[in-house]
């Protein structure tokens, strides 16, 4: 897998971990409808900036629930602040998380019905710690993703949790 597709897979996984993160808690966040989705992702600021990339992604209800549960556990363990608000058709998640040698502050805005379409915007600031324990310069990123439901069934050879990029590269995104 080339570096660009790896970055795209990482961004896709991160985006869907955020909206699903506390789906088992109140308030509930939207889960995507099972089937094949066309996903368009742009990382337009910071390290790893890339133009729009498209992929086809296969999901099922079990995958959505397991992703939600794993993400919920990770955020509960690593985030000092994790708040969710919903108003006027938009859900906003604000998080302040600390991971080994890294801290991430983020704001995620989600809209759409998650049955036929969705839009996600993540603004984040990541601060890494050097091997000597000193903070490195913060990296600011803006990642946007739009999804459109394509089909009740996934294309042949594409399993839930897998995606295929426009260049034919298959990747695991769960």
DALINDA-V473189 format. One line per field, one symbol per residue. ss: DSSP state (H for helix, E for strand, - for the rest). burial: + if it has 9 or more other C-alpha atoms within 8 Angstrom, else -. Layout:
BEGIN
ss=???
burial=???
END
This chain:
BEGIN
ss=--HHHHHHHHHHHHHHHHHH--------------EEEEEEEEE------EEEEEEEEEE-HHHHHHHHHHHHHHHHHHEEEEEEEEE--EEEEEEEEEE--EEEEEEEEEEE----EEEEEEEEEEEEE-----E---EEEEEEEEEEEEE----------EEEE----EEE--
burial=----+++++++++-+-+++++++-----+++-++++++++++++++--++--++++++++--+++-++++++--+--++--+-+-----+++++++++--++++++++++++-+--++++++++++++++--------+++++++++++----+---+-++++++---+-+-+-
END
